[in-house]
Amino acid sequence: MEQIEVTSPAFEEGAMIPAEYTADGRDVSPPIVWSSGPEGTKSYVLINDDPDAPMGTWVHWVVYNIPADVTSLDENVPSDKTLPSGAQQGSTDFGRIGYGGPAPPGGTHRYFFKVYALDTVLDDLPTGATKGQVEAAMNGHVLAEGQLMGKYSRS
């Protein structure tokens, strides 16, 4: 499996996510940048989740059908079902569309921003699809993947 490099101008791999990107701050999405997928990439998916949540993995952001020529998401992506690029946003475990920042009940949690390059566009998915629906649809279509992990802590 080829690797995609995923970075952010807002924080480095393994570092603390600035509070402005959390429920304790402005609760806006951080800027995310990734390297181009391999030849044959038709779209990208971004999934942001927290595997350290007390009730199991908590989904913070789902974006799919990101066009193949797009390799970044700007800070403060609006909570629209469809973005100007044509990318679609899914439902999070907060029960809404768009990014929901870290809001751990306590302790330090890890937040993974995972990017997948696909050999297809997920045309059959409804807008507002869940992480599970997106993962099922992309099964067998992943050409490359990568991730950026940031941490956030509440005392």
Backbone bond lengths (Angstrom), bond angles and torsions (degrees), N, CA, C in turn:
res aa  C-N    CA-C-N  psi(-1)  N-CA   C-N-CA  omega(-1)  CA-C   N-CA-C  phi
1 M - - - 1.468 - - 1.524 108.60 -
2 E 1.315 114.79 126.14 1.461 119.25 176.88 1.524 109.91 -69.41
3 Q 1.321 114.56 155.41 1.460 120.24 -179.02 1.526 110.86 -107.55
4 I 1.316 114.74 143.33 1.463 122.89 172.08 1.521 106.22 -108.17
5 E 1.317 116.43 134.29 1.461 119.79 175.34 1.516 108.36 -86.61
6 V 1.330 116.12 124.94 1.456 122.11 -179.13 1.531 108.05 -115.74
7 T 1.330 116.16 126.49 1.466 121.09 -178.83 1.525 109.60 -137.73
8 S 1.325 114.16 172.26 1.461 120.93 173.96 1.522 108.65 -145.16
9 P 1.336 117.18 137.07 1.461 119.07 172.95 1.529 111.91 -68.17
10 A 1.333 117.76 -12.31 1.467 121.55 -174.77 1.533 113.30 -89.02
11 F 1.344 117.33 -27.01 1.464 120.12 -179.91 1.525 109.28 -160.93
12 E 1.326 115.39 155.63 1.457 121.12 -179.02 1.532 110.38 -96.84
13 E 1.323 115.74 163.88 1.459 122.16 177.32 1.533 110.07 -50.99
14 G 1.322 116.31 126.99 1.457 121.75 176.78 1.514 115.49 79.61
15 A 1.327 117.01 -3.14 1.471 121.14 -177.08 1.529 110.50 -89.35
16 M 1.319 115.34 171.17 1.450 121.21 178.06 1.535 110.04 -74.01
17 I 1.320 116.08 137.64 1.456 122.31 175.85 1.525 107.37 -77.89
18 P 1.325 118.29 128.09 1.473 119.61 179.59 1.540 111.49 -57.60
19 A 1.319 116.03 143.49 1.469 122.30 -174.70 1.521 113.44 -57.35
20 E 1.342 118.36 -28.27 1.467 119.60 -178.36 1.529 111.81 -61.06
21 Y 1.341 117.87 -22.24 1.471 121.93 -179.51 1.526 112.01 -95.20
22 T 1.325 116.65 15.63 1.460 121.86 -176.88 1.531 110.12 -123.99
23 A 1.334 114.61 172.98 1.463 120.25 177.64 1.529 111.52 -66.19
24 D 1.326 117.11 -15.49 1.464 120.98 177.73 1.533 111.73 -84.93
25 G 1.324 116.62 -8.02 1.459 121.50 -178.97 1.516 110.56 -124.02
26 R 1.342 116.24 -133.01 1.464 121.23 -178.79 1.525 112.25 -78.75
27 D 1.331 117.22 -14.80 1.469 123.23 179.87 1.527 111.33 56.46
28 V 1.344 115.54 43.77 1.460 121.20 176.04 1.522 108.88 -108.44
29 S 1.318 116.10 154.15 1.458 120.02 -178.77 1.532 110.34 -68.14
30 P 1.339 116.10 141.91 1.460 119.28 175.21 1.532 109.78 -76.90
31 P 1.334 116.92 157.78 1.461 118.67 173.84 1.530 109.29 -69.95
32 I 1.324 116.53 135.42 1.464 122.47 179.58 1.528 107.92 -127.19
33 V 1.324 116.18 134.09 1.462 122.98 -178.18 1.521 108.08 -128.52
34 W 1.336 116.91 141.49 1.462 119.26 177.21 1.520 110.59 -139.97
35 S 1.335 114.29 156.81 1.461 120.39 177.28 1.523 109.23 -74.98
36 S 1.326 115.99 155.68 1.465 120.93 -179.00 1.526 110.62 -62.87
37 G 1.319 114.19 144.85 1.452 120.09 175.59 1.516 110.30 -74.78
38 P 1.327 116.90 172.50 1.462 120.80 -179.29 1.525 111.99 -69.13
39 E 1.313 115.74 171.00 1.452 121.53 175.97 1.525 108.65 -54.60
40 G 1.316 116.52 138.00 1.457 120.33 -178.82 1.516 113.36 98.00
41 T 1.353 117.00 -4.91 1.462 119.99 177.73 1.525 109.39 -66.36
42 K 1.337 116.21 126.47 1.471 121.85 -179.96 1.531 111.75 -108.46
43 S 1.351 116.44 -24.83 1.463 120.27 178.84 1.522 109.30 -163.59
44 Y 1.336 114.62 168.33 1.459 121.94 176.06 1.523 109.30 -123.17
45 V 1.329 113.75 155.59 1.462 122.49 172.21 1.519 106.98 -125.76
46 L 1.332 116.76 139.13 1.460 121.64 171.41 1.523 107.78 -121.19
47 I 1.328 115.47 128.57 1.468 121.46 175.50 1.522 107.41 -126.83
48 N 1.319 116.25 128.16 1.466 122.43 178.56 1.524 107.45 -117.51
49 D 1.352 115.41 120.47 1.459 118.02 178.87 1.516 112.01 -145.00
50 D 1.323 114.21 168.39 1.467 124.84 -176.14 1.520 108.20 -122.44
51 P 1.355 117.58 103.34 1.467 119.38 -179.36 1.529 113.41 -76.04
52 D 1.336 117.63 -6.70 1.467 121.44 -176.58 1.523 113.66 -94.93
53 A 1.335 116.94 3.65 1.468 120.10 -179.52 1.529 110.07 -64.31
54 P 1.333 117.32 145.15 1.469 120.50 -175.92 1.533 114.32 -61.36
55 M 1.320 118.02 -29.42 1.467 121.07 -177.28 1.525 112.01 -95.72
56 G 1.336 117.65 12.79 1.459 121.55 -174.69 1.519 109.57 106.04
57 T 1.313 116.59 179.43 1.465 120.88 -176.26 1.531 111.25 -56.58
58 W 1.337 115.04 128.24 1.470 122.45 -178.07 1.527 108.13 -106.28
59 V 1.317 116.40 127.48 1.464 122.00 -177.33 1.529 109.97 -90.41
60 H 1.342 115.47 123.32 1.460 122.02 -177.11 1.525 114.13 -102.95
61 W 1.356 116.79 -23.31 1.463 118.63 -175.46 1.515 108.65 -165.24
62 V 1.334 116.55 135.64 1.459 122.77 176.24 1.536 107.33 -135.61
63 V 1.332 116.35 120.61 1.461 121.64 176.76 1.525 106.84 -131.01
64 Y 1.325 117.06 128.94 1.466 120.25 -178.27 1.518 110.15 -138.13
65 N 1.325 114.62 167.47 1.469 121.35 -174.51 1.530 111.55 59.01
66 I 1.344 115.31 34.43 1.464 120.04 172.41 1.535 105.76 -70.93
67 P 1.334 118.35 123.70 1.469 120.13 -176.68 1.532 112.63 -56.21
68 A 1.325 116.07 149.15 1.465 122.46 -176.46 1.525 113.25 -60.60
69 D 1.337 117.93 -24.01 1.465 119.89 -179.81 1.529 112.94 -90.25
70 V 1.311 117.32 5.27 1.465 122.16 178.10 1.532 108.14 -104.59
71 T 1.336 116.54 124.73 1.466 119.78 -179.84 1.524 112.10 -127.10
72 S 1.335 115.72 30.51 1.460 119.27 175.38 1.525 109.43 -165.11
73 L 1.299 114.08 157.56 1.463 122.01 169.53 1.522 105.89 -124.64
74 D 1.319 116.26 128.92 1.458 120.94 -178.10 1.530 111.25 -71.28
75 E 1.309 115.26 163.55 1.455 120.80 171.95 1.528 109.25 -59.85
76 N 1.319 115.79 145.85 1.461 122.91 173.43 1.533 112.58 61.63
77 V 1.346 115.70 51.20 1.463 120.59 174.39 1.533 107.36 -62.64
78 P 1.340 118.40 129.16 1.471 119.74 -179.60 1.533 111.34 -64.34
79 S 1.303 116.16 153.99 1.470 121.59 -178.57 1.525 111.27 -83.63
80 D 1.327 116.28 46.20 1.461 121.94 178.95 1.525 109.22 -89.57
81 K 1.322 115.97 148.52 1.464 119.79 178.38 1.517 111.14 -63.20
82 T 1.341 116.56 -40.26 1.460 121.40 178.64 1.522 108.46 -124.15
83 L 1.336 115.81 129.85 1.455 121.72 -178.86 1.535 109.99 -88.90
84 P 1.341 117.90 163.17 1.468 120.09 -178.96 1.534 113.59 -54.11
85 S 1.335 117.73 -30.30 1.472 121.34 179.91 1.527 112.24 -73.13
86 G 1.335 116.63 -13.19 1.458 121.03 -173.93 1.518 112.79 100.22
87 A 1.331 116.65 -11.43 1.465 120.46 176.32 1.529 109.35 -61.18
88 Q 1.319 115.39 150.15 1.463 120.70 179.60 1.526 109.59 -115.24
89 Q 1.330 114.98 147.77 1.456 119.79 177.82 1.523 109.63 -108.55
90 G 1.319 113.74 141.46 1.453 120.04 -179.00 1.511 112.30 -99.23
91 S 1.324 113.61 179.71 1.461 121.46 179.14 1.527 110.09 -83.15
92 T 1.324 115.00 141.93 1.461 121.03 177.74 1.523 109.53 -103.33
93 D 1.320 115.64 176.67 1.463 119.78 176.66 1.527 112.11 -74.53
94 F 1.335 116.66 -3.45 1.464 120.24 171.33 1.531 110.32 -82.00
95 G 1.350 115.81 -5.94 1.460 120.23 179.05 1.510 113.79 80.21
96 R 1.340 116.16 25.27 1.470 119.41 179.71 1.524 109.90 -143.60
97 I 1.321 114.35 168.10 1.464 122.47 177.86 1.520 108.99 -85.18
98 G 1.326 116.33 142.64 1.461 120.59 174.92 1.513 112.86 95.11
99 Y 1.311 114.29 -178.91 1.460 122.74 -173.98 1.524 112.24 -69.95
100 G 1.316 114.82 137.88 1.462 122.84 170.14 1.513 107.42 -128.25
101 G 1.302 117.27 117.63 1.461 121.09 -172.83 1.518 114.35 -73.99
102 P 1.347 114.52 168.20 1.455 120.31 178.16 1.523 112.13 -54.41
103 A 1.327 114.70 137.00 1.464 122.50 177.18 1.526 108.58 -150.75
104 P 1.340 117.07 56.27 1.471 118.87 -174.58 1.521 111.75 -64.71
105 P 1.333 116.59 144.44 1.460 119.99 179.06 1.526 112.42 -68.89
106 G 1.304 117.66 -17.18 1.458 122.12 179.14 1.512 109.70 169.83
107 G 1.325 116.26 158.25 1.453 120.23 179.23 1.518 112.38 76.49
108 T 1.321 114.50 -177.63 1.463 121.73 179.39 1.516 108.95 -99.07
109 H 1.318 116.04 128.14 1.461 121.85 178.57 1.522 109.56 -114.24
110 R 1.345 115.40 155.17 1.462 122.35 175.51 1.530 108.51 -101.98
111 Y 1.329 115.14 138.59 1.464 121.84 -179.74 1.526 108.19 -123.20
112 F 1.328 115.78 116.82 1.456 121.75 -176.94 1.523 110.32 -100.22
113 F 1.333 115.74 126.40 1.465 123.10 173.12 1.527 105.47 -104.15
114 K 1.329 116.70 100.32 1.457 122.14 -174.77 1.527 109.69 -102.72
115 V 1.329 115.99 130.70 1.459 122.04 179.38 1.524 108.35 -117.87
116 Y 1.321 114.96 133.81 1.460 122.17 -179.78 1.529 108.88 -123.12
117 A 1.340 116.91 133.90 1.459 122.62 171.52 1.523 107.04 -95.31
118 L 1.335 116.33 127.65 1.463 121.22 -177.38 1.526 111.26 -113.64
119 D 1.330 115.15 153.30 1.463 120.68 176.60 1.525 111.90 -90.51
120 T 1.335 116.05 16.37 1.461 121.26 -177.83 1.521 109.52 -152.57
121 V 1.309 115.96 170.14 1.463 123.01 169.13 1.518 105.59 -107.28
122 L 1.313 116.98 137.15 1.468 121.69 -175.59 1.529 110.33 -84.70
123 D 1.341 115.08 66.32 1.467 121.89 -175.47 1.522 114.03 -63.76
124 D 1.313 117.11 -26.48 1.464 120.14 -174.20 1.523 113.37 -82.39
125 L 1.328 116.41 -7.31 1.467 118.92 -177.99 1.522 111.09 -82.23
126 P 1.317 117.24 137.56 1.462 119.38 173.90 1.526 109.90 -73.46
127 T 1.312 116.58 154.32 1.458 119.80 172.48 1.524 107.15 -62.36
128 G 1.315 115.81 141.59 1.458 119.70 -179.19 1.513 113.46 85.21
129 A 1.329 117.46 16.12 1.464 121.55 -179.84 1.527 110.72 -60.23
130 T 1.311 116.15 153.91 1.461 121.87 178.22 1.525 109.95 -86.09
131 K 1.318 115.83 166.73 1.463 121.05 175.82 1.527 110.16 -55.26
132 G 1.312 117.58 -43.56 1.462 121.19 -179.25 1.515 112.27 -61.88
133 Q 1.332 116.86 -41.61 1.465 120.58 178.47 1.533 110.53 -65.75
134 V 1.326 116.70 -41.16 1.466 120.79 -179.81 1.527 109.58 -66.46
135 E 1.322 117.50 -45.68 1.461 120.05 -179.80 1.529 111.57 -62.49
136 A 1.322 117.38 -39.70 1.470 120.31 177.85 1.524 110.49 -63.84
137 A 1.342 117.29 -41.55 1.462 121.42 -178.29 1.529 112.15 -68.89
138 M 1.336 117.46 -32.41 1.461 119.38 -177.07 1.528 112.50 -88.23
139 N 1.316 118.27 -4.43 1.455 122.79 178.81 1.532 109.83 -56.17
140 G 1.330 115.70 125.76 1.459 120.79 -179.66 1.520 114.32 85.06
141 H 1.337 117.53 0.02 1.467 121.30 -177.07 1.526 113.46 -118.50
142 V 1.333 118.32 4.10 1.466 121.52 -176.48 1.532 110.14 -82.80
143 L 1.337 115.74 119.87 1.463 121.99 178.26 1.529 111.76 -93.07
144 A 1.321 116.06 -32.23 1.463 121.53 -177.19 1.519 108.08 -159.05
145 E 1.321 115.37 158.16 1.462 119.65 178.55 1.513 110.12 -151.92
146 G 1.311 114.96 160.72 1.446 121.22 176.89 1.514 109.36 -163.45
147 Q 1.330 116.28 168.80 1.461 118.19 -179.51 1.515 111.14 -152.00
148 L 1.315 113.37 157.14 1.451 123.93 173.13 1.518 106.49 -125.02
149 M 1.327 116.60 130.21 1.462 119.39 179.93 1.529 109.15 -115.95
150 G 1.335 113.99 127.50 1.449 120.56 173.51 1.516 109.13 -122.07
151 K 1.316 116.43 161.17 1.469 120.43 -178.59 1.518 109.62 -118.95
152 Y 1.328 114.28 156.84 1.452 119.58 173.18 1.509 108.17 -147.78
153 S 1.311 115.75 145.15 1.461 121.21 -175.21 1.523 110.45 -137.54
154 R 1.315 114.21 141.29 1.466 121.79 169.88 1.524 106.02 -119.18
155 S 1.319 116.60 140.58 1.465 118.62 179.53 1.509 111.39 -87.35
